[in-house]
Structure formats: C-alpha cells, structure tokens
Amino acid sequence: MSQLENKTFDQKITRRDLIKVFGATAVAGTGIFGASSKAFAKNAQHVVVLGGGVGGSTFAKYLRFADPDVKITIIEQYPEYITCLRSNDVIVGMHTLDELTFNLDTIKSKYNVNVVIDKVIGADYDKKTVRTEKGETFSYDKLVVSPGIDFKFEDYEGYDAEMAEGKFPHAYKAGPQTLELRRQLLAVPKGGTAIIAPPQNPFRCPPGPYERASFFAEHFKKHNPTAKLIVLDPKDRFTKDGPFKKAWERLYGYKTDNALIEWVSGSDGGRVVRLDAENMMVETDGGDYKADLINIIPNQRAGVLAQKIGLTNDSGWCPIERNTMESSLHKDVYVLGDSSIADAMPKSGYSANSQAKVCARAVADTLKGEQPGTAIYSNVCYSLAGENYGVSIAAIYEVRDGLIQPKGESAGVSPITDKVTQPILEAVYQKNWQREFVKDVFS
Ligand SMILES: Cc1cc2nc3c(=O)[nH]c(=O)nc-3n(C[C@H](O)[C@H](O)[C@H](O)COP(=O)(O)OP(=O)(O)OC[C@H]3O[C@@H](n4cnc5c(N)ncnc54)[C@H](O)[C@@H]3O)c2cc1C
C-alpha cells in the first residue's frame, strides 16, 4: 500500500491510483469493497495464510484487492478471535469480551477466501506444504505466517503456563484470563496492594502494561482509594513514559505520599525473578513485595507455530527481508506482525496491519513476476491513561540501511502537557480509531 500511503492528505486518490494499487478487476465490477464469489482457475496460484488474527486477516483481504484471481486459504485454530485491542478496558468494565469478538465469516464471503478452522502443526518447505492437527495437508505457492506471540515463563522461578490459566493470569492474550483478572481487581480489599510486572523488551503492545496500570489506578481512585498499585519493571524507560507519568501525576497523585501508583524501574530493582504463589509475594532484584493481586506479564518470543516450523533465529523472533516481510530463512514464506523482527516498528496491531498491506502488494507483484515496490510502513499506538485521557505515539517507517526506521521527522509522541483538552481529544481519537481499525481488519 506504499503508493497510497505516500499520498498526502490533501492529494485526491483517483480511480487510476486504486487500479494501480489494487488491480483493475478489483476496482471494476462489484467494486473494490465487494469482490464477488467465484471459482478459481485450476492452475490458480495458492496463497496459504497461517493465523487469522490482525496480520493474517488484513493480509488475506488486501491480497484479494491486489489480485482477484489468486486462491487464498486462511488456516486459523479458533472459530472466534478476541482482539487484545481494548482488552484492558474489559478488566475495568469499560467493554465486554463480546464486543471484542470477531470471526472470519466476512473475510470468507466478501473476499472469497477459503477459511479452515484447524491448528497448523508442521511445514515442509521443500514440498511447499503445511500440515494440520486434523490430518490435512495444504500445498502453497506462497505461505504467510502471522501467529502472534508466546511467553517465556521460564524467566520467572515459580511461574508457569498452568498458573497463568488459574490464579495468576497474565491476560496478555484476551479471553478467560482477562475476565479472571477483572474478578481479582474487584476483589482487592480496602487498602490492598496490586502488582503489575511488565516484560522486558521486545514485547507485544509496548504501552499495554502501562495503560493497564493506569486503569488499575483509576479503578482504585473511584472504588478503593486506599489501595495501591506497584509497577515492578525490568526496564528504566518505557514507551510514552513522559506523557504517561504526567498523566499519573495529574490523575493519581504519582510521586506524592498518597500516590495510587508507584513505578519501580529496573535500576531500582524492579525486575521480578520469582513468584511465591503460596505467600502472594514476588521477589525482585531489589527485594520482596507482598500483594493481593499479582499480574506478571511474561517476557515474550515469536508464536509457538513460528518456532515449530523453523522461522525463528537465536533471538526467538523471525528475521525478515525488510521490503517484503519475506522470511530470511525460507523462500516464499512471509512472516507478519508480532512474530517478525521489524526493528523500530513496535509489536502492535497497527504495525501488523501495515505490514500485511505491504506484504500483500509484494506477494501479488511477485506472483505476477514483477519486482515488489519500495515499502513504506506506518504505526500509531493510542493508549488511555484514564477513561478520558489519551496518549499516543506515531511514525511512518522506511527501509534505510537495511533496517525499518522512522522516516524523516515523521515520528511523534503526545506532548507532556497541563492542558485539559489535549488528552480528552486523544481519548476520542483512540476510541474512534479502534472502531474503524477492526473494520479494516475483519470486514
Ligand atoms: C492488552 C493489549 C492491548 C493492545 N492494544 C492495542 C492497541 O490499542 N493497538 C494496537 O495496534 N495493538 C494493540 N495490541 C497489540 C495487538 O493485539 C497485536 O500486536 C496484534 O494482535 C498482532 O497481530 P498478529 O497477527 O501478529 O497476532 P494475533 O492477532 O495474535 O493473531 C495470531 C493468530 O494466529 C493464530 N494461530 C497461532 N498459532 C496457530 C496455529 N498453530 N494454527 C492456526 N492458527 C494459529 C491465533 O489463534 C491467532 O488468531 C494490544 C495487545 C494487548 C495484549
């Protein structure tokens, strides 16, 4: 989508532009947003997409825009997808999980994509096939993989995946753990203590733990003002830390005697090394902390599927060619979203969506024997530091010196401000963005 993204806002996007980007047939006939259902030629090329989350769904939809003739199959393990986007809201009752639940019905019917609900368990790159748990084998010409993240529980003594499904949910994949964390937040006693322990870089949604921390503080302010949240961080800095901390000062008494929120940096001993589940305690580099609620968000690596089918390197993430998102390890295989090593781009839904669009164009070009164009990516991370207090960070990215880097002076963060209106407006942008974003991905 680089050609469209390169347009400035006041330049009109013409029908000719659309044809250039999405292909003439998609723009003609039923219109660009209405690819009709049709049978594919026997020799049609087949693109198989593993994972129907943000990256995979966006890719399938935009590949259909770019090429009406290619056969597309998504293999997704679950019939429903719950977005992590706005899942922190569920913890404090601002949204329900139902409102965040989507499926691939529209992708299937509107964009003529074959949807298979099954778990992928293997790939054979010589034969160009993938295998599923139900025993099916799918051949591909191009394979696109967007499997999200996996957690490194082994970095914490006394914590494991089973405990996360029980008393110590990380709630960093939306679902039952999100609801359990909500239950625990509501159960924090008067004057009690909650702990959030964010992960080490890199990880999914860099502002996510700090938005969650803000929501906990806001909840305490409204319902349990003698309670307190402690953020135990292995890092000394975090994304948007300036505007977040300013918000905490303005809203939650941060750094005062009555603060509802305390943040302990890595240098001050914030890194959690052990969970003592029985005594509801965590041990950090700086000492022990006892609490009524403990929310460890574990360190992360590429999704299990990416590890299993040999797409990761020693870092635990998937190396890619920056201009196309093609795996550096296996030809004709592309990795999108959180699993990929995308340098300066954060692991966000917005990034996954932008990468999917670039990749769809590159795959369409390559299938036609054409050279892919120059990639331009974008990202905006909106977060709430309170129900009506937004903070954001944004950048356009280009490939420079072999890395994905912010382009020119495009990058920006919300100002650290005492103004009343700025954060309110940003909260409005945030809510509107989320509503439109999920439409771009799933409908
Ligand atoms: C609390 C929180 C808040 C967030 N808020 C925002 C936000 O406001 N804005 C934003 O841009 N991003 C946000 N994110 C980040 C965003 O959710 C992720 O970056 C995004 O979902 C990444 O997309 P993906 O395609 O890489 O992975 P996912 O969307 O997780 O999709 C992966 C898919 O692959 C499937 N899969 C995995 N393995 C297999 C297999 N073996 N077989 C078949 N299917 C498989 C999974 O079931 C899943 O559907 C947030 C994240 C969290 C945790």
The ligand as an SDF file (V2000), in Angstrom:
LIG
                    3D

 53 58  0  0  0  0  0  0  0  0999 V2000
   -3.6360   -5.5850   26.3810 C   0  0  0  0  0  0  0  0  0  0  0  0
   -3.3120   -5.3480   24.9310 C   0  0  0  0  0  0  0  0  0  0  0  0
   -3.7770   -4.2100   24.3090 C   0  0  0  0  0  0  0  0  0  0  0  0
   -3.4510   -3.9700   22.9650 C   0  0  0  0  0  0  0  0  0  0  0  0
   -3.8880   -2.8110   22.3910 N   0  0  0  0  0  0  0  0  0  0  0  0
   -3.5090   -2.4990   21.1240 C   0  0  0  0  0  0  0  0  0  0  0  0
   -3.9010   -1.2660   20.5390 C   0  0  0  0  0  0  0  0  0  0  0  0
   -4.6070   -0.4700   21.1420 O   0  0  0  0  0  0  0  0  0  0  0  0
   -3.4620   -1.0100   19.2940 N   0  0  0  0  0  0  0  0  0  0  0  0
   -2.6920   -1.8760   18.5790 C   0  0  0  0  0  0  0  0  0  0  0  0
   -2.3280   -1.5680   17.4340 O   0  0  0  0  0  0  0  0  0  0  0  0
   -2.3010   -3.0680   19.1190 N   0  0  0  0  0  0  0  0  0  0  0  0
   -2.6930   -3.3910   20.3660 C   0  0  0  0  0  0  0  0  0  0  0  0
   -2.3150   -4.5980   20.9240 N   0  0  0  0  0  0  0  0  0  0  0  0
   -1.3920   -5.4930   20.1590 C   0  0  0  0  0  0  0  0  0  0  0  0
   -2.1070   -6.3660   19.1250 C   0  0  0  0  0  0  0  0  0  0  0  0
   -3.1220   -7.1260   19.7430 O   0  0  0  0  0  0  0  0  0  0  0  0
   -1.0990   -7.3160   18.4740 C   0  0  0  0  0  0  0  0  0  0  0  0
    0.0640   -6.6100   18.1380 O   0  0  0  0  0  0  0  0  0  0  0  0
   -1.6920   -7.9380   17.2090 C   0  0  0  0  0  0  0  0  0  0  0  0
   -2.7830   -8.7560   17.5460 O   0  0  0  0  0  0  0  0  0  0  0  0
   -0.6310   -8.7380   16.4380 C   0  0  0  0  0  0  0  0  0  0  0  0
   -1.2050   -9.3770   15.3330 O   0  0  0  0  0  0  0  0  0  0  0  0
   -0.6500  -10.8090   14.8670 P   0  0  0  0  0  0  0  0  0  0  0  0
   -1.3400  -11.1200   13.5960 O   0  0  0  0  0  0  0  0  0  0  0  0
    0.8190  -10.7890   14.9160 O   0  0  0  0  0  0  0  0  0  0  0  0
   -1.1190  -11.8050   16.0170 O   0  0  0  0  0  0  0  0  0  0  0  0
   -2.5960  -12.1490   16.5260 P   0  0  0  0  0  0  0  0  0  0  0  0
   -3.5320  -11.0410   16.2400 O   0  0  0  0  0  0  0  0  0  0  0  0
   -2.4560  -12.6190   17.9100 O   0  0  0  0  0  0  0  0  0  0  0  0
   -3.0350  -13.3750   15.5960 O   0  0  0  0  0  0  0  0  0  0  0  0
   -2.4150  -14.6250   15.6820 C   0  0  0  0  0  0  0  0  0  0  0  0
   -3.4300  -15.6650   15.2130 C   0  0  0  0  0  0  0  0  0  0  0  0
   -2.7220  -16.8650   14.8760 O   0  0  0  0  0  0  0  0  0  0  0  0
   -3.4890  -17.9550   15.3250 C   0  0  0  0  0  0  0  0  0  0  0  0
   -2.5950  -19.1190   15.4610 N   0  0  0  0  0  0  0  0  0  0  0  0
   -1.4870  -19.2330   16.2490 C   0  0  0  0  0  0  0  0  0  0  0  0
   -0.9350  -20.4470   16.1140 N   0  0  0  0  0  0  0  0  0  0  0  0
   -1.6960  -21.1230   15.2250 C   0  0  0  0  0  0  0  0  0  0  0  0
   -1.6400  -22.4410   14.6830 C   0  0  0  0  0  0  0  0  0  0  0  0
   -0.6880  -23.3130   15.0490 N   0  0  0  0  0  0  0  0  0  0  0  0
   -2.5700  -22.7980   13.7760 N   0  0  0  0  0  0  0  0  0  0  0  0
   -3.5610  -21.9340   13.4000 C   0  0  0  0  0  0  0  0  0  0  0  0
   -3.6780  -20.7020   13.9080 N   0  0  0  0  0  0  0  0  0  0  0  0
   -2.7600  -20.2870   14.8000 C   0  0  0  0  0  0  0  0  0  0  0  0
   -4.0550  -17.4650   16.6660 C   0  0  0  0  0  0  0  0  0  0  0  0
   -5.1600  -18.2430   17.0950 O   0  0  0  0  0  0  0  0  0  0  0  0
   -4.4220  -16.0250   16.3120 C   0  0  0  0  0  0  0  0  0  0  0  0
   -5.7430  -15.9120   15.8230 O   0  0  0  0  0  0  0  0  0  0  0  0
   -2.6530   -4.8950   22.2430 C   0  0  0  0  0  0  0  0  0  0  0  0
   -2.2190   -6.0650   22.8740 C   0  0  0  0  0  0  0  0  0  0  0  0
   -2.5380   -6.2960   24.2120 C   0  0  0  0  0  0  0  0  0  0  0  0
   -2.0660   -7.5570   24.8680 C   0  0  0  0  0  0  0  0  0  0  0  0
  1  2  1  0
  2  3  1  0
  2 52  2  0
  3  4  2  0
  4  5  1  0
  4 50  1  0
  5  6  2  0
  6  7  1  0
  6 13  1  0
  7  8  2  0
  7  9  1  0
  9 10  1  0
 10 11  2  0
 10 12  1  0
 12 13  2  0
 13 14  1  0
 14 15  1  0
 14 50  1  0
 15 16  1  0
 16 17  1  0
 16 18  1  0
 18 19  1  0
 18 20  1  0
 20 21  1  0
 20 22  1  0
 22 23  1  0
 23 24  1  0
 24 25  2  0
 24 26  1  0
 24 27  1  0
 27 28  1  0
 28 29  2  0
 28 30  1  0
 28 31  1  0
 31 32  1  0
 32 33  1  0
 33 34  1  0
 33 48  1  0
 34 35  1  0
 35 36  1  0
 35 46  1  0
 36 37  1  0
 36 45  1  0
 37 38  2  0
 38 39  1  0
 39 40  1  0
 39 45  2  0
 40 41  1  0
 40 42  2  0
 42 43  1  0
 43 44  2  0
 44 45  1  0
 46 47  1  0
 46 48  1  0
 48 49  1  0
 50 51  2  0
 51 52  1  0
 52 53  1  0
M  END
$$$$
